[in-house]
Amino acid sequence: AIILSLKILSFLVGEDIFTYTWEGIRKVFAADNEFITNLLEIYKKIGIIDNKVTSIQLGELVIDNLKLLTPSIIAIFSIICGGGNYILAHRTLKRYNIDLKVVPKFELWKLPRGTTRGFFIIMILAYIGTLAGLENFGIVSATISILFTFIFLIQGLAVIKFFLHRSKMPVFFQYAIMIIAILLLRTPLSFIGILDQVLHFRLRSKEQDNK
């Protein structure tokens, strides 16, 4: 659906939608724009970019980063839309008493076994391809890394929800903590998700309760 939408947009603007977007960004940064000028000065003062960088060069830097991020943005958006569509379809069909697989609660969500190993193998191959100078492997490597981080961030959030639920904390505070965690602790959440995939924190906790 996303690819189809991009094709329709490309047809409407008369050229590839990404080329159209990059050219639009170039025009914005090439124009005598006070906002861009002020932004450039702020970046220079903070030390994010070199003092010799011009607004046009900053525009090219933005475009280069967007080219790296666009595939992962599309993939993550697809995962979110696909997951939402699956849950909505599942709930709709259940109302008609159709026998379906049970969708686990969010706090029990986890990736299938072997996923971490598969991700690492793909990342290593992408990294080797980047070092070898193979075309577009830099984009592949960036996409895999971002997807890896995002997916395990969600699993880390599920782990947090699992233990918050077990603490009998009021639901409002549970969601407040989860929102704060996803806003401020994204990297630790991804790390928690990876550790849970390897060490099975939630499974061990349940087994401990059953003893």
C-alpha positions as CSV (number, residue, x, y, z in Angstrom):
1,A,0.0,0.0,0.0
2,I,2.9,2.4,0.8
3,I,4.7,1.6,-2.4
4,L,1.4,2.1,-4.3
5,S,0.9,5.4,-2.6
6,L,4.5,6.5,-3.5
7,K,3.9,5.5,-7.1
8,I,0.7,7.5,-7.3
9,L,2.5,10.6,-5.8
10,S,5.2,10.1,-8.4
11,F,2.6,10.1,-11.1
12,L,0.9,13.2,-9.8
13,V,4.2,15.3,-9.6
14,G,5.4,13.9,-12.9
15,E,8.7,12.4,-11.6
16,D,10.1,10.1,-9.0
17,I,8.7,11.3,-5.6
18,F,12.0,11.0,-3.9
19,T,13.8,13.0,-6.6
20,Y,11.0,15.6,-6.4
21,T,11.5,15.8,-2.6
22,W,15.3,16.1,-2.7
23,E,15.0,18.9,-5.3
24,G,12.4,20.6,-3.1
25,I,14.8,20.5,-0.1
26,R,17.6,21.9,-2.2
27,K,15.5,24.8,-3.2
28,V,14.6,25.5,0.4
29,F,18.2,25.6,1.6
30,A,19.4,27.5,-1.5
31,A,16.8,30.3,-1.0
32,D,17.6,33.3,1.2
33,N,15.7,31.9,4.2
34,E,16.1,33.5,7.6
35,F,15.1,30.4,9.4
36,I,17.7,28.3,7.6
37,T,20.3,31.0,8.2
38,N,19.5,31.0,12.0
39,L,19.5,27.2,12.1
40,L,22.9,27.1,10.4
41,E,24.3,29.6,12.9
42,I,22.9,27.6,15.9
43,Y,24.5,24.4,14.5
44,K,27.8,26.1,14.1
45,K,27.8,27.5,17.6
46,I,26.9,24.1,19.1
47,G,29.6,22.5,17.1
48,I,27.4,20.1,15.1
49,I,28.8,21.4,11.8
50,D,32.0,23.1,10.7
51,N,32.0,26.9,10.5
52,K,32.8,26.8,6.7
53,V,29.6,24.8,5.9
54,T,27.1,26.8,3.8
55,S,23.3,26.5,3.8
56,I,23.5,24.6,0.4
57,Q,26.0,22.2,1.9
58,L,23.7,21.7,4.9
59,G,20.9,20.9,2.6
60,E,22.9,18.2,0.9
61,L,23.8,16.8,4.3
62,V,20.1,16.7,5.2
63,I,19.3,14.9,1.9
64,D,22.1,12.4,2.4
65,N,20.8,11.5,5.9
66,L,17.2,11.3,4.6
67,K,18.4,8.9,1.8
68,L,19.9,6.7,4.6
69,L,16.8,6.9,6.8
70,T,14.0,6.6,4.2
71,P,14.0,2.8,3.7
72,S,13.9,2.2,7.5
73,I,11.2,4.8,8.0
74,I,9.1,3.1,5.3
75,A,9.8,-0.4,6.9
76,I,8.9,0.8,10.4
77,F,5.8,2.5,9.2
78,S,4.8,-0.7,7.4
79,I,5.4,-2.8,10.5
80,I,3.2,-0.4,12.6
81,C,0.4,-0.3,10.0
82,G,0.6,-4.0,9.4
83,G,0.4,-4.7,13.2
84,G,-2.5,-2.3,13.7
85,N,-4.3,-3.8,10.7
86,Y,-3.8,-7.4,12.0
87,I,-5.1,-6.5,15.5
88,L,-8.1,-4.7,14.0
89,A,-8.9,-7.6,11.7
90,H,-8.5,-10.1,14.5
91,R,-10.9,-8.2,16.8
92,T,-13.5,-7.7,14.0
93,L,-13.4,-11.4,13.0
94,K,-13.7,-12.5,16.6
95,R,-17.0,-10.8,16.9
96,Y,-18.3,-13.2,14.2
97,N,-17.1,-16.1,16.3
98,I,-14.4,-17.1,13.8
99,D,-11.7,-19.3,15.4
100,L,-8.4,-17.5,15.3
101,K,-5.0,-17.7,16.9
102,V,-4.9,-15.8,20.2
103,V,-3.0,-12.5,20.0
104,P,-0.8,-12.4,23.1
105,K,-1.0,-9.4,25.4
106,F,1.5,-6.7,24.8
107,E,3.5,-7.5,28.0
108,L,4.0,-11.1,26.6
109,W,5.1,-10.0,23.1
110,K,8.5,-11.3,22.0
111,L,10.3,-12.2,18.8
112,P,10.6,-15.8,17.7
113,R,13.7,-17.7,18.8
114,G,16.7,-17.2,16.5
115,T,15.6,-13.7,15.4
116,T,18.6,-12.1,17.3
117,R,21.1,-14.4,15.6
118,G,19.5,-13.8,12.2
119,F,19.7,-10.0,12.7
120,F,23.3,-10.1,13.8
121,I,24.2,-12.2,10.7
122,I,22.5,-9.8,8.4
123,M,24.2,-6.8,10.1
124,I,27.6,-8.4,9.8
125,L,27.0,-9.1,6.1
126,A,25.8,-5.6,5.5
127,Y,28.9,-4.2,7.4
128,I,31.2,-6.3,5.3
129,G,29.5,-5.1,2.1
130,T,29.9,-1.5,3.3
131,L,33.6,-2.0,4.0
132,A,34.0,-3.6,0.6
133,G,32.5,-0.5,-1.0
134,L,29.6,-2.3,-2.6
135,E,26.9,0.0,-3.9
136,N,24.0,0.8,-1.5
137,F,25.3,-1.4,1.3
138,G,25.6,1.7,3.5
139,I,21.9,2.2,3.2
140,V,21.3,-1.5,3.8
141,S,23.5,-1.4,7.0
142,A,21.7,1.7,8.3
143,T,18.3,0.3,7.6
144,I,19.0,-3.0,9.4
145,S,20.5,-1.2,12.4
146,I,17.5,1.1,12.8
147,L,15.1,-1.8,12.4
148,F,17.0,-3.8,14.9
149,T,16.9,-1.0,17.4
150,F,13.2,-0.3,16.8
151,I,12.1,-3.9,17.1
152,F,14.0,-4.5,20.3
153,L,12.9,-1.2,21.7
154,I,9.3,-2.5,21.4
155,Q,10.3,-5.7,23.1
156,G,12.1,-3.8,25.9
157,L,8.9,-1.8,26.4
158,A,6.9,-5.1,26.6
159,V,9.3,-6.3,29.3
160,I,8.8,-3.1,31.3
161,K,5.0,-3.5,30.9
162,F,5.2,-7.1,32.1
163,F,7.0,-6.2,35.4
164,L,4.9,-3.1,35.9
165,H,1.7,-5.2,35.5
166,R,3.1,-7.7,38.1
167,S,3.8,-4.9,40.5
168,K,0.0,-4.2,40.7
169,M,0.8,-0.5,40.0
170,P,-2.3,1.5,38.9
171,V,-2.7,1.4,35.1
172,F,-2.3,5.2,34.8
173,F,1.2,5.2,36.4
174,Q,2.2,2.1,34.3
175,Y,1.5,4.0,31.0
176,A,3.1,7.2,32.4
177,I,6.3,5.3,33.1
178,M,6.2,3.6,29.7
179,I,5.7,6.9,27.9
180,I,8.7,8.4,29.9
181,A,10.8,5.4,29.1
182,I,10.1,5.5,25.3
183,L,10.8,9.2,25.2
184,L,14.0,9.3,27.3
185,L,15.3,5.7,27.5
186,R,15.2,4.4,23.9
187,T,18.7,2.9,23.9
188,P,18.3,1.2,27.3
189,L,14.9,-0.2,26.2
190,S,16.5,-1.8,23.1
191,F,19.2,-3.3,25.3
192,I,16.6,-4.7,27.7
193,G,14.7,-6.2,24.7
194,I,17.9,-7.9,23.5
195,L,18.7,-9.3,27.0
196,D,15.2,-10.6,27.3
197,Q,15.4,-12.3,24.0
198,V,18.6,-14.0,25.1
199,L,18.1,-14.5,28.8
200,H,14.2,-14.8,28.9
201,F,13.6,-12.6,31.9
202,R,9.8,-12.9,31.7
203,L,9.8,-16.7,31.3
204,R,12.2,-17.1,34.2
205,S,10.0,-14.9,36.4
206,K,7.0,-17.0,35.6
207,E,8.8,-20.2,36.3
208,Q,10.0,-18.8,39.6
209,D,6.4,-18.1,40.5
210,N,5.3,-21.6,39.7
211,K,7.9,-23.2,42.0
